[in-house]
């Protein structure tokens, strides 16, 4: 690889602030999304049978500032699986994981 800058992307995480309502419940937290090369993203999204749950499991690797009933909710797979049981939540998280791959932050 010629560009040394790109080495830093191999372990990069995207912070994506989320604030949405689903079924009358407000979900507000900062998602930690794994940055992947276009080829990996294409594999995740274009394979026949690709679904939202699979995309979220592959790309959502954590979260911050997620509170439930005033208590911090640490990221773990069992909590994520509880959320993925609802197709609307899975779809919203999947869209955010994909969109985050294309979001560029402008520096001053």
Helices and strands as residue ranges (DSSP letters): G 4-11, E 13-22, E 25-34, H 38-46, H 52-59, E 60-64, E 67-68, E 71-72, H 77-84, H 87-100
